[in-house]
Amino acid sequence: MEILIVKTSSLGDVIHTLPALTDARKHYPQLQCDWLVEEAFAEIPSWHPAVKRVIPVALRRWRKRPWQTWQSGEWQQFIQTLTSQQYDKIIDAQGLIKSAFLTYQARGVRCGLDRHSAREPLAALAYQQRYPIAKNQHAVTRVRQLFAKVLGYSTSGEPDYGIAQYNFQAQSNANKPILFLHGTTWVTKHWPNTYWIALAERVTAEGLAVRLPWGNEQEYIRAKQIAAVHPNISLIPKTNLYGIASALAQARAVVGVDTGLAHLAAALNVPSVTLYGATEPALTGTYGSQQKLMQVNFPCAPCLSQQCTYQGGSTITPACYETLSVENVWKALRNVIIEQKTD
């Protein structure tokens, strides 16, 4: 059986689709899969053993320069690649109008969520086979159920992302550092810098090393501020997703905010403490074994907003993180570390 998966973005959404593909491969050992994905995340599907070919798409880039994209022939070349093969099933695992549009371009039986289940109901018009999937479930569970209905089997057991063993060699537990995933896109998702610095002091006081990834100038400045706390804190050189995944695989544990890299840590089975302020983890939070999710307890949270509009008094911004103190996060991290020692 040959299938095409359409799941283009974001990083967390792409990762959430991996367990469904693992399920499908267990039921169809000869399954071959192509995956249509935004070019920035093309590394991720390539790590799964069931993926034969990754087809990068650049909608984020193309929509900024539509005329240049057409004139250069880049769109035509993409369509030629996409239509070069006939698929038994094409599964749109995203349920958006943009993903449905791409699904419609491919050759094969188009499958996806029905209009009551898709995030954008109009997307269902592009599919030849439509399936109802209850919305009040985690994204990982929903995609697993969609694949099961499309391909005709039942899901069971814990999710297996299928990438933990992909050339990510972990070192001995005694030398593993703690990784801080401090960078994220929304201002309202940022745990305060002063809290990160205080947590770094707690961690290094226990004789543990800390490593800090960064992806832009703002994150680099924050990482340098945290690293100034102690010589046993170092920055991870700017790298690609494989480099970050390799660093995560070396970690004893991760403390992170709501970011795609936190989902990557979960996919690699790295014990993690993930902090949620403006967002709601129940349906899209990190998912898997050894995951500790900590959510603020604040009147206006989760606000699901990129800007904090809280008008009350507070010593920090966003104010909701007052309820996720350094002490509470350190206790959760310490428990994660202790649990590893007793396994």
Stockholm file with secondary structure:
# STOCKHOLM 1.0

chainA/1-343         MEILIVKTSSLGDVIHTLPALTDARKHYPQLQCDWLVEEAFAEIPSWHPAVKRVIPVALRRWRKRPWQTWQSGEWQQFIQTLTSQQYDKIIDAQGLIKSAFLTYQARGVRCGLDRHSAREPLAALAYQQRYPIAKNQHAVTRVRQLFAKVLGYSTSGEPDYGIAQYNFQAQSNANKPILFLHGTTWVTKHWPNTYWIALAERVTAEGLAVRLPWGNEQEYIRAKQIAAVHPNISLIPKTNLYGIASALAQARAVVGVDTGLAHLAAALNVPSVTLYGATEPALTGTYGSQQKLMQVNFPCAPCLSQQCTYQGGSTITPACYETLSVENVWKALRNVIIEQKTD
#=GR chainA/1-343 SS CEEEEECCCCHHHHHHHHHHHHHHHHHCTTCEEEEEEEGGGTHHHHTSTTEEEEEEECHHHHTTSHHHHHHHTHHHHHHHHHTSSEEEEEEECSCSHHHHHHHHHSEEEEEEECTTTSSSGGGGGGCSEEECCCSSSCHHHHHHHHHHHHHTCCCCSSCCCSCTTSSCCCCCGGGCCEEEECCCSCGGGCCCHHHHHHHHHHHHHTTCCEEECCCSHHHHHHHHHHHTTCTTEEECCCCCHHHHHHHHHTCSEEEEESSHHHHHHHHTTCCEEEEESSSCHHHHSCCSTTEEEEECCCTTCSCCCSSCCCCSCCSSSSGGGGGSCHHHHHHHHHHHHHHHHHC
#=GC SS_cons         CEEEEECCCCHHHHHHHHHHHHHHHHHCTTCEEEEEEEGGGTHHHHTSTTEEEEEEECHHHHTTSHHHHHHHTHHHHHHHHHTSSEEEEEEECSCSHHHHHHHHHSEEEEEEECTTTSSSGGGGGGCSEEECCCSSSCHHHHHHHHHHHHHTCCCCSSCCCSCTTSSCCCCCGGGCCEEEECCCSCGGGCCCHHHHHHHHHHHHHTTCCEEECCCSHHHHHHHHHHHTTCTTEEECCCCCHHHHHHHHHTCSEEEEESSHHHHHHHHTTCCEEEEESSSCHHHHSCCSTTEEEEECCCTTCSCCCSSCCCCSCCSSSSGGGGGSCHHHHHHHHHHHHHHHHHC
//
